[in-house]
Amino acid sequence: MGEADVPDQINVLGVAGSLRQGSYNKAALRAAIELAPAGMTIETFDLAPIQPYNEDVKQRGFPPAEQAFREKIRAADALLFVTPEYNRGMPGVLKNAIDWASRPPDQPFNGKPTAIFGASTGLIGTAVAQYELRRCLGVLNALVVNQPTVMIAQAAEKFDDEGRLTDEPTRKFVAQLLEALAAWTRRLRA
């Protein structure tokens, strides 16, 4: 393959909306890293250090973890959110991180190519959480990939004891989502 055939590099910031080390969503994010198409790298950001949003704190400036999150979003070519679903919604920790990152000045989600997927032990996967996250990101003018949608239902049956995504159809869906994110990112660059 000649140099002209090598796709432009895409640097993605991947964020799992769960704090639990053994979460299926962190495992799904690791699978995404493994399944990334040629030319795409995925760097992860851990939301654990981000404190609850408090405007009084923000008025004194962004704390280090919150500022680092904003800078990572800004520097990334695209974003990948992997969200669990808690009580038919996105996790508070993820919404909180987005609230911090979206504060003025210059919120970094504007025009950013973004993909969403998630894993749940339930039967409907993360449909409602993804809808809520998509709605939130839309307000911030993040440009979310519409298709394919990837909702990993009954996650306990699709990951092994080491947290590896072993279900081949699901691996294929995740790979297709990443290909769509790559194509979307390149299209928006043009």
C-alpha positions in Angstrom: 0.0 0.0 0.0 1.4 3.4 -1.0 1.6 6.4 1.3 -1.5 7.9 -0.5 -3.5 4.8 0.4 -2.9 5.2 4.2 -5.9 6.8 5.8 -5.5 10.0 7.7 -4.8 9.4 11.4 -7.8 9.8 13.7 -7.2 10.3 17.4 -10.3 9.4 19.4 -10.9 10.1 23.1 -12.8 7.2 24.6 -14.8 7.6 27.8 -16.6 4.9 29.8 -19.5 6.2 31.8 -18.8 3.8 34.7 -16.4 4.1 37.6 -16.4 0.4 38.4 -13.1 -1.2 37.3 -14.9 -4.4 36.3 -17.6 -2.7 34.4 -18.9 -4.1 31.1 -18.6 -0.6 29.6 -14.9 -0.3 30.5 -14.5 -3.8 29.0 -16.4 -2.6 25.9 -14.1 0.4 25.6 -11.1 -1.9 25.7 -12.7 -4.0 23.0 -13.2 -0.8 20.9 -9.5 0.0 21.3 -8.7 -3.5 20.0 -11.2 -3.3 17.1 -10.3 0.2 16.0 -9.8 0.4 12.2 -6.4 1.2 10.6 -5.5 4.8 11.1 -7.5 5.2 14.4 -6.1 5.3 17.9 -8.3 5.5 21.0 -7.0 7.1 24.2 -9.1 6.7 27.3 -10.0 9.2 30.0 -11.0 8.1 33.5 -13.9 10.1 35.0 -13.1 9.1 38.6 -11.2 12.3 39.5 -13.9 14.7 38.3 -15.8 16.2 41.2 -19.5 17.0 41.4 -20.2 20.2 39.4 -20.3 23.3 41.5 -20.5 26.7 39.9 -18.8 28.3 43.0 -15.7 26.1 42.3 -15.9 26.8 38.5 -16.0 30.6 39.2 -12.4 30.2 40.6 -11.3 28.3 37.5 -11.5 24.8 36.3 -9.9 22.3 38.7 -7.0 20.2 37.2 -9.0 17.0 36.3 -11.9 19.0 34.8 -9.5 21.2 32.8 -7.6 18.1 31.6 -10.9 16.5 30.4 -11.8 19.7 28.5 -8.3 19.8 26.9 -8.5 16.1 25.9 -11.8 16.6 24.3 -10.5 19.7 22.4 -7.4 17.9 21.2 -9.2 14.7 20.0 -10.4 14.4 16.4 -13.4 12.5 17.6 -15.1 11.2 20.8 -16.4 7.8 21.8 -18.7 7.4 24.7 -19.5 4.0 26.2 -22.4 4.3 28.6 -24.2 2.0 31.0 -27.8 2.7 31.8 -28.9 3.4 35.3 -32.6 3.7 36.1 -33.4 4.3 32.5 -30.9 7.1 32.1 -27.2 7.9 31.6 -25.1 7.7 34.7 -24.7 10.8 36.8 -20.9 10.6 36.6 -21.0 10.9 32.9 -23.6 13.7 32.9 -21.5 15.5 35.5 -18.3 15.3 33.5 -20.1 16.6 30.4 -21.5 19.5 32.5 -18.0 20.4 33.6 -16.5 20.2 30.2 -19.3 22.2 28.5 -19.0 25.3 30.7 -17.9 28.5 28.9 -15.6 29.6 27.6 -15.2 27.7 24.4 -17.0 24.4 25.2 -15.1 21.7 23.3 -18.0 19.5 22.1 -19.0 22.0 19.4 -18.7 20.3 16.0 -16.9 17.2 17.4 -17.6 13.9 15.6 -18.9 11.5 18.2 -20.1 7.9 18.6 -22.0 6.3 21.4 -22.6 2.7 22.5 -23.1 0.9 25.7 -23.5 -2.4 27.6 -26.0 -3.6 30.1 -27.0 -6.8 31.7 -30.6 -6.0 30.9 -32.7 -7.0 27.8 -32.8 -3.6 26.2 -29.2 -2.8 26.4 -28.6 0.9 26.9 -31.3 2.3 24.6 -32.6 5.0 27.0 -29.2 6.1 28.3 -27.9 6.4 24.7 -31.0 8.5 23.8 -30.4 10.7 26.8 -26.7 11.1 26.0 -27.4 11.8 22.3 -29.9 14.5 23.3 -27.4 16.1 25.7 -24.6 16.1 23.2 -26.9 17.5 20.5 -27.5 20.6 22.6 -23.7 21.0 22.7 -23.5 20.6 18.9 -21.5 17.4 19.0 -22.0 15.6 15.7 -23.1 12.2 16.7 -23.0 9.2 14.3 -26.6 8.0 13.8 -25.9 4.5 12.4 -25.2 1.9 13.4 -26.5 1.8 16.9 -24.8 -0.6 19.2 -26.6 -1.7 22.4 -24.9 -4.6 24.1 -27.8 -6.4 25.9 -27.2 -9.3 28.3 -23.6 -8.3 28.6 -22.8 -11.1 31.1 -23.2 -13.5 28.2 -21.0 -11.5 25.8 -17.8 -11.0 27.9 -15.6 -13.6 29.4 -14.3 -13.7 33.0 -11.3 -11.5 32.0 -13.6 -8.8 30.5 -12.9 -9.7 26.9 -15.8 -9.2 24.5 -16.1 -12.7 23.0 -19.5 -12.4 21.2 -18.5 -12.3 17.5 -21.7 -10.5 16.2 -21.2 -7.8 18.9 -17.6 -7.4 18.0 -18.6 -6.9 14.4 -21.2 -4.2 15.4 -18.6 -2.4 17.5 -16.1 -2.5 14.6 -18.8 -1.2 12.2 -19.5 1.7 14.6 -15.8 2.6 14.7 -15.6 2.5 10.9 -18.7 4.8 10.7 -17.0 7.2 13.2 -13.8 7.2 11.1 -15.8 7.9 7.9 -17.8 10.6 9.7 -14.7 12.3 11.1 -13.0 12.2 7.6 -16.1 13.6 6.0 -16.3 16.5 8.5 -12.6 17.3 7.9 -13.2 17.7 4.1 
